[in-house]
Amino acid sequence: MVITGLVLLIIGFALSIPVLWAIGVFVAAIGVVLAFLGSYGHLVGGRAHWF
């Protein structure tokens, strides 16, 4: 999710599309939160690991 968010951020910035920029920020933030929680051993969505 973090990589997808970063790609959307780059595309939104390069093409001056604010909607893609906003979606990219949202997706990247969710990805960072899930990665942070998963790294500390918390279950995320009922799963111990996300592959």
N, C-alpha and C positions, 0 to 999 in steps of 0.2 A: 504494500500500500504506500509505503514511503516513496519508492521509486516511481510508482504511477503518479503520485502527487507532484513529485519533482518534474516529471515529464510534462504534466499539465501546466505547471507553473511556467516552465520554459516556453511551451507553445503559446500559452496565453500572453506572455510578455512579448514574445517575438512577433506575434500577429496582432497585438493590441486588442485582444478579446477579453474584456473584464470578467465575463462569466467563467471562462476557463481558468483564469487566475484565481477567482474565488473558490471554485471547485477544487483546484489544486491545493490551495491552502488548507481547505477542510480535510481532504483525503490525506495529505501529508501529516496533519496534526493528529488525526485518528490513528494513522500508522505508527507515529512516534509514541503515542500513549499505549497502544497495544504492545509494541516492542518493549517499552519500559516495564509494563506490568508483567509481561512474559519473562523478562530477564530476572525478575525478582521472585519467580516461582509461583506467582498467583495464577489461578486458573482464569483463562480468558474465554468467555463464551462456553464454559463447561469443559474446556480442553486444556490439557497440560502443555501441549505443543502445537504449534501451527507450522505446517510444512507447505 
